[in-house]
Every structure is written in structure tokens, then in C-alpha cells.
Amino acid sequence: MTGADAAPLRIDVITIFPAYFSVLEVSLLGKARERGLVDVRVHDLRNWTEDVHRTVDDSPYGGGPGMLMRPEPWGKAIDEVAGGAPQEAEGRALDDVAGASSPPRLVIPTPSGRLFTQQDAVAWAQDERLVFAPARYEGIDARVAADASRRMPVEEVSIGDYVLAGGEAAVVVMIEAIARLLPGFMGNAESPVTESFTPDAGGAALLEAPAYTRPASWRGLDVPEVLLSGDHAAVARWREEAARRRTAQYRPDLLD
Ligand code: ADE
């Protein structure tokens, strides 16, 4: 899918904190939603509970601290939002959701997952649909991912080596990383290909070189001369060299 007239990327979020995602209504992402580049729908997980207390958590088998999210509300929510539940595959028409040609990718943020990278953002920006399942408490019963993976691609991903209070912030981070890559999201179509973590022609993924704007001299600090030279080849060489130095300093692992 390319171009702003393509079908919008459909993103569903299932959460016990729908209000958290009001942040997706502001800034460039809010504009992208208004312009029809991305269609974000937020669902309250508690709509799929059946008890009066709308319970979503319980204590873990085997003991241990904290509470886990029970599988039943998640299973029902994912069946309905993602479509394709075994009992629904025949006969009963689902809403427009299940009419999609292939099942959506289910993304479960967790500090126990593999690391989410720019490559994932690039790949997932080309999907038709994404469903995010952020957990609270100590996570979701492991059978939810196992069951969903019988019907759809499931990604258990972490946004970094630290532990958040829940997966909601991780979902916002991933949606922003993905949505900004959609054609038409940013004015400058070239920006996403010349930035940190995007491999260059030689396959190296370097951090971006430092950047400067006017004035050329500020508080006794001068912009590197070559950037004022108008010599595009020299500027490109300087940026490449500066990117290598910066990567060696901050992220030597990227050079390996
Ligand atoms: N939930 C809690 N910590 C997380 C992390 N680092 N990445 C994704 N989801 C999380």
C-alpha cells in the first residue's frame, strides 16, 4: 500500500485504560487520523468480562507476587476484535473486522519479549491491521498468546530493558514509530530513510550525525564549517564520519 489514498492502517487497542490513549488524538498522529492515514480504535477490555465486578485479574498459579490478567476476557476480546475465532470462522458474520483478507498481527508488549526495533516499525507499517494488547499487573496468562498464535501472527515485544507499570506507554511508543512511516504522515518523504537505525546502502545502521540550524555561531559555538560550504558530497562524507563517531561513542553494539 502506498500513497495517502490507500486504505488506512487499522489499529485496534484493547485495554483496561481506554482514556490513556487520548494522547493519540494530538500532534501529527491526531492529524494523520483526521486525514484518514490511520484508523485507531480503542476498546475497553472490561466489556468482555461477565461478573459484576468486571474482574480481569487473578493470582498466579505456583505463587509469586502480584496479579496476572485472566485469559477469558482477553480471549473473547481478541476473538471479536481480531476475528477468526474457531467457532466464528464458519457461518456467523463478524463485523467489517473479520472481512479482512488476512488476520491482523497481534502485538503484546511485555518486558519479557524480544526487543521492538525500527525494522519492526517498517514491516508493521505495511500491514493492513494491527491489534495491540497492553497488560497491567504482572502480565497476561501465557495461554492467551499461545491460543492467538494458532490463528494470527503474535509478537511479544519489549520497548527497552526497563520495566514499566503497564504496556500502555509501550503501545503509544510503537504506534508512533509505525504511524510516522505511513506515506503522507510527514511532509518530507525522505526523512524516514535517512535517520538513526535505518540501514544505509551498505547495510550499516548508524545513529544520526549531530544537526544544526541558524545562527551559524551561538554562545561561542560554531556550526562545523563543511555544513556551510554548499558542497553536498563533502557534507555527506562529514555526516557519515560523524555518525560513525557518535555510534562508536553511544552504541558500539550497532557497529558489530
Ligand atoms: N510492559 C512493562 N514494561 C515493558 C517494556 N519494557 N516493554 C514493553 N512492555 C512493557
Residues whose N, C-alpha, C, O or C-beta is under 5 A from the ligand:
A	BS01	ADE	P109 T110 P111 V157 S158 I159 G160 Y162 V163 L164 G166 G167 A170
